């Protein structure tokens, strides 16, 4: 009985790992697509200022914070952005967990 429940736990953990790796791959791919300009960035990432602001409010906003676009890559390793590296690692892990997922289904 304990061995059966341990196998179910192992299978559940593998499903969960595969599910998380797919979500990670999706989010990393989305970020890379924004960096490459394939997808329009969210309004929270844009640096456009609303035209309805008064001069005082605009000056206060400009002095209080530096606004960076989500498209700007601040750090690269060997010419590759960290979002791209994250996407590659997520892709490798997704393939790895998929292979484990298939292998476990064959032996079960």
C-alpha positions in Angstrom: 0.0 0.0 0.0 2.8 2.4 0.9 4.7 1.7 -2.4 1.5 2.4 -4.4 1.0 5.8 -2.7 4.7 6.6 -3.2 4.4 5.9 -6.9 1.3 8.1 -7.1 3.2 10.9 -5.3 6.1 10.5 -7.7 3.8 10.7 -10.7 2.0 13.8 -9.2 5.4 15.5 -8.7 6.4 14.7 -12.3 3.1 16.1 -13.6 3.6 19.2 -11.4 7.2 19.7 -12.7 6.1 19.4 -16.3 3.2 21.9 -15.7 5.5 24.4 -14.1 8.1 24.1 -16.9 5.5 24.7 -19.5 4.3 27.8 -17.7 7.9 29.0 -17.3 8.6 28.5 -21.0 5.4 30.5 -21.9 6.3 33.4 -19.6 10.0 33.5 -20.8 8.9 33.3 -24.4 6.5 36.2 -23.8 9.2 38.3 -22.3 11.6 37.6 -25.2 8.8 38.4 -27.7 8.4 41.8 -26.0 12.2 42.4 -26.1 12.3 41.6 -29.8 9.3 43.8 -30.5 7.1 40.9 -31.7 4.4 41.6 -29.1 3.3 45.0 -27.8 4.4 45.6 -24.2 1.9 46.1 -21.5 0.7 49.5 -20.5 2.5 49.3 -17.2 5.8 48.9 -19.1 5.3 51.8 -21.5 6.9 55.2 -20.9 4.2 57.2 -22.6 2.9 60.1 -20.5 -0.8 60.9 -20.4 -1.7 64.2 -22.2 -4.2 65.2 -19.6 -1.5 65.8 -16.9 -0.8 69.3 -15.7 2.8 70.7 -15.8 3.2 70.3 -12.1 2.1 66.7 -11.9 4.2 65.9 -15.0 7.3 67.5 -13.4 6.7 65.7 -10.1 6.3 62.3 -11.9 9.4 62.9 -14.0 11.5 63.8 -11.0 10.3 61.0 -8.8 11.0 57.9 -10.8 13.0 56.8 -13.8 10.8 54.9 -16.3 12.3 52.0 -18.2 10.7 50.2 -21.1 10.3 46.5 -20.8 11.9 46.3 -24.3 15.2 47.6 -23.0 17.8 44.9 -22.2 19.8 46.0 -19.2 22.2 43.0 -18.9 23.5 40.5 -21.4 25.7 37.4 -21.1 27.7 36.6 -24.3 25.3 38.9 -26.2 22.2 37.1 -25.0 19.7 38.7 -22.7 18.7 37.0 -19.5 15.2 36.5 -20.7 16.5 34.6 -23.7 18.7 32.5 -21.5 15.7 31.8 -19.3 13.7 30.8 -22.3 16.4 28.4 -23.5 16.7 26.8 -20.0 12.9 26.5 -19.7 12.7 24.9 -23.1 15.4 22.3 -22.1 13.6 21.6 -18.8 10.2 21.3 -20.6 11.6 18.7 -23.0 13.4 16.9 -20.2 10.2 16.7 -18.0 8.2 15.6 -21.1 10.6 12.8 -21.7 10.4 11.7 -18.0 6.6 12.1 -18.2 6.4 9.7 -21.3 8.9 7.3 -19.8 7.0 7.0 -16.5 3.7 6.4 -18.4 5.4 3.5 -20.4 6.7 1.8 -17.3 3.5 2.3 -15.2 
